[in-house]
Amino acid sequence: MDIRQLTTFHKVATLLSFTRAATELRYAQSSVTAQIKNLESSLGVELFERLGARIQLTPAGQRLLPYAEQMLALAGEARGVAAGGGEPSGMLTVGTMESITSYRMPPVLEFFHHRYPQLQLVLRPSLCAETLYSLRQGTFDMGFLMEAETRHSGVESEVLGAEPLVVVAAPGHPLAQEEKVTLDQLREVQVLAPEAGCAYRELFEAELNSGSGEPVPFLEFGNIESIKRGLAAGLGVALLPTMTVADDLAAGSFAALAWEPPFEVYTQLAWRRGRRQTREMRLFIERTMECMASEYDPVAASPATAGSPAEPAGPDGDTGPA
């Protein structure tokens, strides 16, 4: 078992693909396969289960993954110390969502591209539940969340701020002319929504269904840009993060409806609890908070769950499963 094998194992485990791992590592696929077989031979266990064209981690692979991640982090730190603390380098895998990637991340990416070109940021599209799972498993180094809750089992997070939400429609929509919009009115129109698993969608859905006889049907779209196209075509209304429609509202392409969401979600930067942070991780946390500080109202940045009792910790400082 050596660092090269662990690096390859971590890459395959993260991507769940030998082909993609070979591409990113710039190895021949046969080399990736040989390294994994040698690692399995040295450990005496199978690390991946082959399911036709797909693969998944075996229980042994799942147990090894957080240790591999810690060993690789220590190896990277040791190289930095031995080299006299040179430029931050290596790769950080960050789970994020479409809205954060498109509307919040560009200044962060620009900063790292120009200031720390040897540090590669790999952004993985992921819903919040998937991001939390991947952080706990060690397949993501960092992850962005947009949730009402700010305490998560097995995960630490920094709250960047309350993410403003707005209900929007095409300017010609009947509700765009109303001075005040009620829940009953929203229940009577078509609602466009992102895929299930999105926190603000679930909160909006619960609000619409509260006290309602039948569940309010949502017209589900795969991403925010397709929702915006549906809105422009007059298909209905949608609750979206304000950042995703700010330019459209300013241009008059969309109208904000006079309905204030009675809930809040908070954008957070998270990592696995108990994980030893590399200098690259610390740098990413610090710079991301600096770059995004101006995007949020500091008064609204205090999470609603602040002051709630902390979760009991396990013997290693981690919490139990969610």
Disulfide bonds with the S-S distance in Angstrom:
none
